[in-house]
Amino acid sequence: MRQVPRVLRTAAGVVEERDEMTKKLYHVEITVMVMAENETDAKLEAVSNADILDCEANSATSVASEWYDAIPWGETDDRTCGQILKAQRIAAAPTG
């Protein structure tokens, strides 16, 4: 995988250099248990106060359309899932 160095500014104003592809995008499915009066309230409770009981992670090779323009948890800049996948594909492409 080809790695492209990039410079990042931290909240403290410090400039750091890191390889762009040190992190990869993953699809994670999480199971949570919540108490609620109905399914809608259960979904709201799950996303607002999640105690994660189980999860599974797989390397993302695609994303659902509703996630394409979203910034994933754990990202340190403003790249969207779509931008990250595109960069991963370019980095993994054969050079020559």
PEPE-V964736 format. One record per helix or strand of 2 or more residues. SS is the DSSP state (H for helix, E for strand). FROM is the first residue (numbers start at 0). TO is the last residue. Records with the same first field share a line. If there is no record, write none. Layout:
SS = FROM-TO + FROM-TO
//
This chain:
E = 4-8 + 14-18 + 25-31 + 51-58
H = 38-47 + 64-67 + 80-91
//
